[in-house]
Amino acid sequence: MTTFLAVLFVIICLLLIIVILLQKGRGAGLGGAFGGIGSSAFGTRTGDVFTWVTIILVGVFLLLAVVATRVFTPTPTPVDTPTFVPPPGPINKTIRVSIQCRTPKARIFYTLDGSDPTKEAIEYDGATVPVRPGQTLKARAFLRGWKDSEVAVGVYADALKATTTTAPTTSTAPATATGPAK
């Protein structure tokens, strides 16, 4: 589809150039440059025919230009998800966390109340963010013309209130045979 559209666009451009060059201007036109051929070579109504052909080709050219712009516009690249230093984990006192993003010039916004960050949240200014035990730090990066990053979630649990964790157990349901109904 895209190849067909590109080829059709080039053909319309070439036809438009040829038709414009063949039209009679204030002088003898391009026809006069090839052996003195005047407007009588295509009949007496050549100006009217070429005018209408030009109008139609310009209309098709504009339509194809709009369609080609929509078809050939690339999809936005997503901004890299921010990361936290030090990484999330249990803490027993307030620590200072820096937020990093590998996408240059991306603006980072963060929250400490558990809500997802938007452009109305606190903008990260490059300084460290104080995080208390039990807080959840969330960050998202934005860049104009790019797709917004995923939300980075950092849970800094209170190490003093943490309970011993047990290894997760997995259980499997008994397998049942499925076959053709009798």
Backbone as CSV, one residue per row, in Angstrom:
resi,resn,N_x,N_y,N_z,CA_x,CA_y,CA_z,C_x,C_y,C_z
1,MET,0.826,-1.188,0.000,0.000,0.000,0.000,0.870,1.251,0.000
2,THR,1.888,1.274,0.874,2.729,2.465,0.953,3.562,2.650,-0.313
3,THR,4.019,1.549,-0.903,4.787,1.653,-2.145,3.905,2.189,-3.260
4,PHE,2.687,1.674,-3.372,1.751,2.150,-4.384,1.478,3.639,-4.210
5,LEU,1.266,4.063,-2.982,0.989,5.470,-2.702,2.180,6.353,-3.085
6,ALA,3.387,5.904,-2.776,4.581,6.680,-3.104,4.778,6.779,-4.617
7,VAL,4.581,5.675,-5.326,4.737,5.684,-6.785,3.671,6.568,-7.418
8,LEU,2.437,6.468,-6.966,1.359,7.296,-7.496,1.641,8.779,-7.251
9,PHE,2.164,9.100,-6.097,2.494,10.485,-5.773,3.574,11.026,-6.715
10,VAL,4.596,10.237,-6.986,5.671,10.657,-7.900,5.130,10.823,-9.316
11,ILE,4.266,9.914,-9.769,3.693,10.016,-11.115,2.852,11.290,-11.237
12,ILE,2.035,11.580,-10.237,1.219,12.805,-10.261,2.128,14.031,-10.296
13,CYS,3.206,14.018,-9.533,4.146,15.153,-9.541,4.745,15.352,-10.929
14,LEU,5.171,14.271,-11.562,5.761,14.378,-12.901,4.736,14.857,-13.927
15,LEU,3.520,14.324,-13.866,2.472,14.779,-14.789,2.160,16.257,-14.589
16,LEU,2.129,16.695,-13.360,1.865,18.100,-13.063,2.962,18.997,-13.629
17,ILE,4.202,18.575,-13.500,5.322,19.343,-14.064,5.208,19.427,-15.585
18,ILE,4.919,18.310,-16.214,4.822,18.283,-17.685,3.677,19.164,-18.164
19,VAL,2.517,19.056,-17.540,1.352,19.846,-17.967,1.617,21.339,-17.788
20,ILE,2.259,21.707,-16.694,2.554,23.129,-16.479,3.550,23.638,-17.513
21,LEU,4.539,22.836,-17.841,5.527,23.266,-18.829,4.937,23.358,-20.242
22,LEU,3.921,22.573,-20.548,3.317,22.600,-21.874,2.334,23.756,-22.055
23,GLN,1.935,24.383,-20.979,0.958,25.466,-21.088,1.580,26.686,-21.747
24,LYS,0.735,27.411,-22.418,1.179,28.629,-23.079,1.263,29.733,-22.039
25,GLY,2.411,30.347,-21.934,2.606,31.435,-20.995,2.367,32.763,-21.697
26,ARG,3.044,33.782,-21.245,2.909,35.102,-21.860,3.576,35.120,-23.231
27,GLY,4.596,34.297,-23.390,5.270,34.202,-24.688,4.672,33.056,-25.475
28,ALA,5.502,32.362,-26.209,5.037,31.245,-27.027,4.940,29.965,-26.239
29,GLY,5.410,29.959,-24.982,5.354,28.743,-24.187,6.495,27.819,-24.523
30,LEU,6.528,26.646,-23.927,7.589,25.681,-24.178,7.494,25.120,-25.585
31,GLY,6.277,25.124,-26.141,6.108,24.629,-27.515,6.927,25.424,-28.513
32,GLY,7.148,26.708,-28.258,7.941,27.537,-29.161,9.408,27.163,-29.128
33,ALA,9.867,26.547,-28.068,11.268,26.164,-27.976,11.585,24.950,-28.829
34,PHE,10.578,24.195,-29.247,10.794,22.988,-30.046,10.343,23.213,-31.476
35,GLY,11.059,24.036,-32.201,10.797,24.208,-33.627,9.655,25.134,-33.951
36,GLY,9.321,26.042,-33.084,8.304,27.034,-33.396,6.892,26.519,-33.360
37,ILE,6.637,25.433,-32.666,5.280,24.907,-32.577,4.461,25.863,-31.732
38,GLY,3.379,26.340,-32.228,2.519,27.276,-31.508,1.390,26.554,-30.825
39,SER,0.364,27.287,-30.471,-0.774,26.710,-29.777,-1.662,25.903,-30.704
40,SER,-1.430,25.980,-32.011,-2.273,25.246,-32.940,-1.974,23.753,-32.979
41,ALA,-0.880,23.325,-32.363,-0.533,21.901,-32.392,-1.559,21.070,-31.630
42,PHE,-2.153,21.624,-30.586,-3.150,20.888,-29.806,-4.554,21.433,-29.997
43,GLY,-4.730,22.294,-30.929,-6.050,22.862,-31.179,-6.147,24.260,-30.594
44,THR,-7.255,24.902,-30.816,-7.421,26.277,-30.370,-7.816,26.384,-28.911
45,ARG,-8.311,25.308,-28.316,-8.763,25.358,-26.928,-7.734,24.711,-25.992
46,THR,-6.470,24.776,-26.372,-5.416,24.149,-25.579,-5.345,24.738,-24.177
47,GLY,-5.439,26.043,-24.035,-5.371,26.690,-22.729,-6.455,26.186,-21.799
48,ASP,-7.655,26.032,-22.300,-8.747,25.547,-21.456,-8.505,24.109,-20.997
49,VAL,-8.061,23.258,-21.907,-7.823,21.845,-21.572,-6.701,21.731,-20.549
50,PHE,-5.577,22.415,-20.808,-4.456,22.330,-19.872,-4.794,22.963,-18.526
51,THR,-5.622,23.985,-18.526,-6.037,24.601,-17.266,-6.817,23.603,-16.422
52,TRP,-7.778,22.900,-17.035,-8.573,21.925,-16.287,-7.742,20.716,-15.855
53,VAL,-6.834,20.274,-16.710,-5.959,19.150,-16.345,-5.075,19.559,-15.164
54,THR,-4.569,20.798,-15.192,-3.737,21.295,-14.095,-4.526,21.352,-12.795
55,ILE,-5.749,21.851,-12.866,-6.584,21.944,-11.667,-6.848,20.560,-11.084
56,ILE,-7.151,19.603,-11.923,-7.420,18.235,-11.450,-6.161,17.617,-10.848
57,LEU,-5.019,17.788,-11.520,-3.771,17.222,-11.002,-3.360,17.877,-9.678
58,VAL,-3.582,19.171,-9.546,-3.277,19.844,-8.278,-4.177,19.304,-7.170
59,GLY,-5.445,19.090,-7.461,-6.356,18.521,-6.468,-5.920,17.136,-6.034
60,VAL,-5.545,16.288,-7.007,-5.077,14.932,-6.679,-3.764,15.007,-5.905
61,PHE,-2.874,15.922,-6.307,-1.595,16.111,-5.614,-1.825,16.480,-4.143
62,LEU,-2.708,17.429,-3.877,-2.984,17.846,-2.502,-3.611,16.719,-1.678
63,LEU,-4.533,15.992,-2.290,-5.153,14.865,-1.593,-4.112,13.797,-1.244
64,LEU,-3.255,13.465,-2.210,-2.212,12.468,-1.950,-1.203,12.970,-0.915
65,ALA,-0.937,14.274,-0.904,-0.001,14.823,0.079,-0.548,14.657,1.491
66,VAL,-1.843,14.906,1.672,-2.460,14.746,2.995,-2.472,13.280,3.407
67,VAL,-2.856,12.398,2.482,-2.898,10.967,2.788,-1.495,10.442,3.081
68,ALA,-0.510,10.863,2.293,0.866,10.405,2.493,1.407,10.870,3.850
69,THR,1.029,12.059,4.263,1.466,12.552,5.567,0.933,11.666,6.682
70,ARG,-0.309,11.254,6.586,-0.891,10.381,7.606,-0.285,8.977,7.568
71,VAL,-0.040,8.458,6.352,0.445,7.085,6.209,1.917,6.968,6.601
72,PHE,2.734,7.942,6.214,4.174,7.841,6.418,4.667,8.438,7.732
73,THR,3.779,8.970,8.569,4.198,9.493,9.865,4.521,8.320,10.781
74,PRO,5.746,8.288,11.325,6.111,7.154,12.180,5.388,7.219,13.522
75,THR,5.214,6.054,14.135,4.597,6.011,15.459,5.605,6.529,16.481
76,PRO,5.132,7.235,17.491,6.057,7.793,18.476,6.793,6.707,19.250
77,THR,8.040,6.979,19.547,8.864,6.073,20.330,8.591,6.331,21.814
78,PRO,8.454,5.289,22.614,8.214,5.539,24.041,9.490,6.004,24.750
79,VAL,9.305,6.872,25.726,10.405,7.335,26.563,10.798,6.187,27.494
80,ASP,12.097,6.069,27.777,12.555,5.021,28.696,11.951,5.221,30.083
81,THR,11.644,4.118,30.737,11.078,4.155,32.085,12.160,4.606,33.070
82,PRO,11.834,5.544,33.950,12.824,6.004,34.935,13.252,4.887,35.884
83,THR,14.438,5.047,36.440,14.958,4.105,37.439,15.325,4.882,38.694
84,PHE,15.380,4.159,39.833,15.673,4.779,41.120,17.026,4.309,41.634
85,VAL,17.786,5.253,42.228,19.064,4.929,42.853,19.054,5.541,44.243
86,PRO,19.139,4.768,45.303,19.244,3.319,45.373,17.940,2.638,44.991
87,PRO,18.027,1.381,44.566,16.822,0.672,44.140,15.850,0.460,45.302
88,PRO,14.572,0.279,44.975,13.562,0.081,46.022,13.840,-1.148,46.873
89,GLY,13.415,-1.069,48.100,13.579,-2.174,49.039,13.269,-1.686,50.441
90,PRO,13.378,-2.568,51.422,13.109,-2.182,52.807,14.166,-1.188,53.302
91,ILE,13.710,-0.156,54.013,14.620,0.828,54.604,14.178,1.078,56.036
92,ASN,15.121,1.523,56.888,14.761,1.776,58.288,14.868,3.247,58.663
93,LYS,15.280,4.101,57.737,15.338,5.538,57.984,15.144,6.256,56.645
94,THR,14.918,7.554,56.709,14.716,8.342,55.497,15.987,8.314,54.655
95,ILE,15.815,8.046,53.373,16.954,8.037,52.454,16.689,9.027,51.329
96,ARG,17.730,9.349,50.584,17.608,10.265,49.456,17.768,9.443,48.185
97,VAL,16.755,9.527,47.309,16.705,8.723,46.088,16.825,9.649,44.883
98,SER,17.663,9.265,43.948,17.729,10.011,42.686,16.967,9.229,41.625
99,ILE,16.384,9.963,40.691,15.594,9.356,39.610,16.353,9.599,38.311
100,GLN,16.542,8.537,37.554,17.304,8.647,36.316,16.483,8.152,35.136
101,CYS,16.734,8.750,33.963,16.080,8.323,32.732,17.117,8.369,31.616
102,ARG,17.186,7.306,30.830,18.185,7.230,29.761,17.830,8.071,28.545
103,THR,16.571,8.495,28.410,16.175,9.318,27.270,16.603,10.760,27.536
104,PRO,17.477,11.314,26.678,17.932,12.681,26.903,16.771,13.686,26.810
105,LYS,16.844,14.729,27.623,15.906,15.842,27.642,14.491,15.471,28.097
106,ALA,14.314,14.254,28.600,12.996,13.859,29.101,12.738,14.557,30.432
107,ARG,11.493,14.993,30.638,11.081,15.617,31.899,10.468,14.530,32.775
108,ILE,10.930,14.452,34.007,10.475,13.416,34.929,9.587,14.045,35.996
109,PHE,8.438,13.413,36.224,7.518,13.844,37.268,7.338,12.679,38.234
110,TYR,7.185,12.986,39.528,7.072,11.911,40.516,6.026,12.241,41.570
111,THR,5.589,11.182,42.257,4.674,11.326,43.391,5.168,10.436,44.523
112,LEU,4.780,10.797,45.736,5.100,9.986,46.917,3.843,9.500,47.627
113,ASP,2.677,9.823,47.057,1.419,9.461,47.710,0.775,8.203,47.114
114,GLY,1.454,7.538,46.218,0.922,6.312,45.619,0.134,6.523,44.342
115,SER,-0.149,7.788,43.985,-0.891,8.045,42.743,0.068,8.040,41.549
116,ASP,-0.475,7.763,40.377,0.349,7.757,39.165,0.713,9.190,38.783
117,PRO,1.980,9.433,38.459,2.403,10.794,38.124,1.888,11.258,36.763
118,THR,1.500,12.524,36.713,1.113,13.185,35.474,1.991,14.424,35.343
119,LYS,1.730,15.242,34.337,2.505,16.469,34.167,2.157,17.518,35.227
120,GLU,1.124,17.261,36.015,0.759,18.154,37.103,1.428,17.749,38.415
121,ALA,2.132,16.624,38.442,2.809,16.166,39.654,4.084,16.994,39.866
122,ILE,4.877,16.616,40.848,6.121,17.318,41.145,7.153,16.974,40.065
123,GLU,7.749,18.010,39.480,8.774,17.760,38.460,10.117,17.532,39.144
124,TYR,10.795,16.492,38.694,12.103,16.155,39.246,13.127,17.147,38.711
125,ASP,13.870,17.782,39.646,14.817,18.824,39.248,16.268,18.363,39.255
126,GLY,16.509,17.094,39.453,17.865,16.561,39.453,18.418,16.343,40.844
127,ALA,17.787,16.943,41.844,18.217,16.730,43.229,17.622,15.415,43.728
128,THR,18.105,14.949,44.850,17.573,13.698,45.399,16.237,13.954,46.085
129,VAL,15.417,12.919,46.120,14.084,12.991,46.720,14.135,12.276,48.071
130,PRO,13.707,12.930,49.160,13.691,12.243,50.456,12.519,11.261,50.528
131,VAL,12.835,10.017,50.818,11.815,8.974,50.910,11.882,8.372,52.310
132,ARG,10.730,8.367,52.990,10.637,7.803,54.332,10.263,6.320,54.246
133,PRO,10.560,5.568,55.284,10.156,4.156,55.300,8.643,4.029,55.156
134,GLY,8.210,3.132,54.301,6.793,2.886,54.070,6.216,3.686,52.910
135,GLN,7.001,4.543,52.275,6.493,5.329,51.151,6.715,4.600,49.830
136,THR,5.852,4.926,48.875,5.981,4.409,47.519,6.281,5.578,46.595
137,LEU,7.397,5.493,45.908,7.819,6.519,44.957,7.433,6.061,43.558
138,LYS,6.703,6.913,42.834,6.335,6.602,41.451,6.839,7.724,40.560
139,ALA,7.345,7.350,39.382,7.884,8.351,38.459,7.510,7.983,37.024
140,ARG,7.350,9.015,36.212,7.059,8.831,34.780,7.799,9.929,34.025
141,ALA,8.342,9.566,32.850,9.079,10.528,32.030,8.242,10.931,30.824
142,PHE,8.342,12.210,30.462,7.602,12.768,29.332,8.580,13.490,28.407
143,LEU,8.314,13.408,27.107,9.090,14.154,26.120,8.178,14.464,24.953
144,ARG,8.148,15.719,24.554,7.243,16.151,23.481,7.537,15.380,22.194
145,GLY,6.479,14.858,21.579,6.614,14.091,20.342,6.889,12.616,20.564
146,TRP,7.078,12.211,21.793,7.333,10.817,22.158,6.157,10.299,22.980
147,LYS,6.043,8.987,23.029,5.030,8.355,23.871,5.516,8.390,25.318
148,ASP,4.601,8.681,26.269,4.974,8.753,27.687,5.537,7.423,28.156
149,SER,6.456,7.484,29.119,7.066,6.254,29.636,6.068,5.490,30.503
150,GLU,6.434,4.279,30.820,5.673,3.499,31.783,5.915,4.110,33.165
151,VAL,5.046,3.833,34.101,5.217,4.337,35.460,6.211,3.434,36.188
152,ALA,7.266,4.047,36.724,8.225,3.308,37.542,7.733,3.363,38.982
153,VAL,7.671,2.213,39.628,7.160,2.127,40.998,8.277,1.629,41.912
154,GLY,8.548,2.400,42.950,9.551,2.011,43.933,8.927,1.946,45.311
155,VAL,8.823,0.739,45.854,8.242,0.549,47.179,9.396,0.469,48.179
156,TYR,9.435,1.462,49.050,10.458,1.508,50.094,9.770,1.160,51.412
157,ALA,9.660,-0.144,51.667,8.934,-0.641,52.840,9.711,-0.310,54.113
158,ASP,8.984,-0.256,55.219,9.588,-0.016,56.524,10.255,-1.310,56.980
159,ALA,11.572,-1.293,57.086,12.319,-2.502,57.451,12.032,-2.931,58.880
160,LEU,11.689,-1.976,59.739,11.411,-2.321,61.139,10.065,-3.008,61.295
161,LYS,9.125,-2.718,60.403,7.806,-3.341,60.491,7.680,-4.576,59.607
162,ALA,8.727,-4.861,58.863,8.665,-6.007,57.947,8.605,-7.296,58.741
163,THR,7.771,-8.188,58.291,7.657,-9.494,58.938,8.454,-10.492,58.125
164,THR,8.739,-11.569,58.732,9.440,-12.599,57.994,8.549,-13.110,56.882
165,THR,9.151,-13.248,55.764,8.371,-13.712,54.615,8.639,-15.186,54.404
166,THR,7.622,-15.863,53.970,7.762,-17.270,53.656,7.827,-17.408,52.148
167,ALA,8.508,-18.424,51.736,8.635,-18.652,50.297,7.257,-18.967,49.728
168,PRO,6.953,-18.420,48.570,5.637,-18.686,47.994,5.501,-20.153,47.619
169,THR,4.340,-20.667,47.859,4.084,-22.053,47.491,3.239,-22.070,46.237
170,THR,3.487,-23.044,45.452,2.702,-23.185,44.228,1.919,-24.479,44.321
171,SER,0.741,-24.419,43.852,-0.077,-25.626,43.828,-0.597,-25.795,42.419
172,THR,-0.745,-27.005,42.056,-1.273,-27.284,40.733,-2.587,-28.010,40.883
173,ALA,-3.507,-27.609,40.073,-4.805,-28.289,40.084,-4.651,-29.630,39.382
174,PRO,-5.415,-30.630,39.808,-5.307,-31.923,39.137,-5.711,-31.785,37.676
175,ALA,-4.931,-32.402,36.836,-5.182,-32.327,35.412,-6.412,-33.150,35.068
176,THR,-7.242,-32.622,34.239,-8.408,-33.357,33.786,-8.261,-33.580,32.300
177,ALA,-8.620,-34.730,31.889,-8.516,-35.066,30.480,-9.725,-34.489,29.742
178,THR,-9.418,-33.835,28.670,-10.503,-33.324,27.850,-10.443,-34.065,26.521
179,GLY,-11.515,-34.542,26.134,-11.580,-35.286,24.877,-12.928,-35.078,24.222
180,PRO,-13.160,-35.778,23.151,-14.439,-35.622,22.477,-15.582,-36.139,23.341
181,ALA,-16.663,-35.405,23.346,-17.843,-35.796,24.123,-18.475,-37.020,23.489
182,LYS,-18.986,-37.902,24.364,-19.627,-39.119,23.857,-21.110,-38.946,23.856
